[in-house]
Structure formats: structure tokens, C-alpha cells
């Protein structure tokens, strides 16, 4: 999966949809079972590996915040918000381009 990575001061867009990854994983486990939860975990690991670079080290890649992105008619993709080790900076890691964040 390819990712778009944006460094931002803080990300609050549609904050009602943002939740901890652990909460999403628990819901997916109840609804879809262990295999789907494992798939979600591998997507998170892929996003963290893409985002975590020497220039932008992550504080906690294990439990980022997540937000749903409606895609097409039936799919929902999940984006991630990772905290950077630098204070008050975050990385938004999304499977879809979010050009309005480029100059944030």
C-alpha cells in the first residue's frame, strides 16, 4: 500500500471521527474476527514503517489515532495520525492524497 505523509502542527479535522487505533482494532475484532484484525494490524505496521524516518522519528507507532476515509461507494480506508518526538508535531499518514495539508 502506498501512503501520503504530511507533517502538521496538530490534526483536528473532523475530530469526532478520530479515535485510538486500539478502539478501532477492538471493533474490527468483534465484527470481522481475528483475521481482519490482523490485516488491520499489518496496515498499521506498514504505515508506521513508511512514516518513521530518521528525520521524523515517531513517539508511539504502536497506537496511533485513526480516522476513516470514505472511498468509492463501499470501501472505507483508514488513515493514521502519529505523534512525532518533536513537541506538538504530528504526521498524518493517508492512503489518499490530502493536498490541503502540504502547506500546513
Phi, psi and omega in degrees: 000135178265151186231149169255131185241127181231127174269128184224158177297307173205154182241114182236005185301125180051055187301338180297335182271348185277134181212162176295147179302322182299324178293315178298316181299320179298317178295317180297321179298318179294317187276317189251348179089177185298323183296317180290323177295322177294321176299316179298320179298319180291327175295317177299316180298320178297316179296318180295319179296323178291319187280325188279101179236164178303327179285334184225066181293139182272148177281308183221086180289346186286325185225070178287172167277153182231157176213142181278145176238109176299135185219129184058213182260331189238344184266149169234123176264157182246129172259163185234148174237111180256140173277137175273161177291339173283136184300139173062025176238141179228159171248128171263120183243114190230144175282353177237150182291138178233074190299336180292346178270351185301325183252020183291000000 
